[in-house]
Amino acid sequence: MDGVKILVIVVFVAIVGSLANALFHLYRGDSGSQMVRALTLRIALSMVLFLLLLLAWRVGLITPHGLARH
């Protein structure tokens, strides 16, 4: 289970990094193609993260839990 947590964190950091890269290109006023490429990568990584979480849940590596009720 620790491997799944590390992989999720790495993919999440890559998503945030790709978003920051797109913001950098937007701020600099570079060509739109670099910004679009960074945003496309972010979308692809988000889909990979979702599928990774779904797969980990299906094979039993992670288990969902409800919110604690007081």
Secondary structure as UniProt FT lines:
FT   HELIX           2..28
FT   HELIX           32..58
FT   TURN            59..60
//
